[in-house]
């Protein structure tokens, strides 16, 4: 009777896989998306995967760089292994897959890597292990039912054996639990995601995901866009800022690649308070569109001082404003603030409540974000 093959996985307190053991004695160590070590139980050969910015780039075999056992991994658009080259540049292996992941062309040196279609582990010929369950590319189906019903996949999510909504050309399933497209924010690892938060003001205009503040700017792949509203003046601006920071983990180091906050009117004040708490180790950008820059407890001078402090800390800032009262203008037009403070009174065709819809404002903000 043929012995059964199995794997046992171990996880840390954050749910990240750190160790894997198989029935043949192989041990795999995982250090996030930075390093993997595979130690076969029946051989002295060691395989070590090397990552950069979460992307699998190379594999080192037997820990012997000087003997030529170092290989570069070249990925296709789904993150699968397409080419493996030696450190000299010579092609060691080539892999081509059909639409569902079946291997229809393999050429070159043996099994330099077992991480093939969409970067998953291939075992037992064309059977793939996806973490939560097994996938058979010859069937184009998982062999076990999904353990969840991913609502983001629509009605096809109810087909618990289907693979990526039957759209394997554009989708992947990194965990074996739900579909991702190549730029899906739901599948981004911590530190990979660019975050843009739009905060509306007290203009009485509802801002939400269904009615976003500046929809024409919300189209960059790999970026998460969130819309908040400060139109309820009964909620203190600082309290709303604290809620946004807490809800989105803006103060957690390494959670985002960059954070941009764009606020209109009172939403600008909220954004200023929130940006003070954003993780200072990442790229931070702040756009204020005709902000109030004053609260019931803090003056123009104090609010502008906060903005100056953020700029001194490396925050990229842009403040666009129209006709304002004299105390505001005295602060906004100080020479030290001319690098980020722009008076658009002569360019505006709309009033304060629709400032963010003005073409001139939109053009300035778009140029700033594309810098």
Protein Blocks (a to p, Z undefined) as FASTA:
>chain_A
ZZdddddddddfkopafbdcdfkopacddehjkbccdddfkbcbdcddddeehiafbdce
hhiaknopaccddddfkopafbdcdfkopafbdcdddfkopafbdcdjdjfbfcfeehia
ceehjaccehjaccdfknopafbdcfbdcfknojmlmmmkbgghipaklgccfkopaccd
fklmklpcehiaccddddddfeopacdfklcfblmlmmcghiacddddfkbmkbcfklmm
mmmmmmnopmbghkambdcdddehjlmmmmmmmmmmgcfkbccddddehifkiafkbcfk
lmmmmmmmmmmnopacddddddddfklmmmmmgfklmmmpccfklmpcbdfklmmmpmkl
mmmmmmmmmZZ
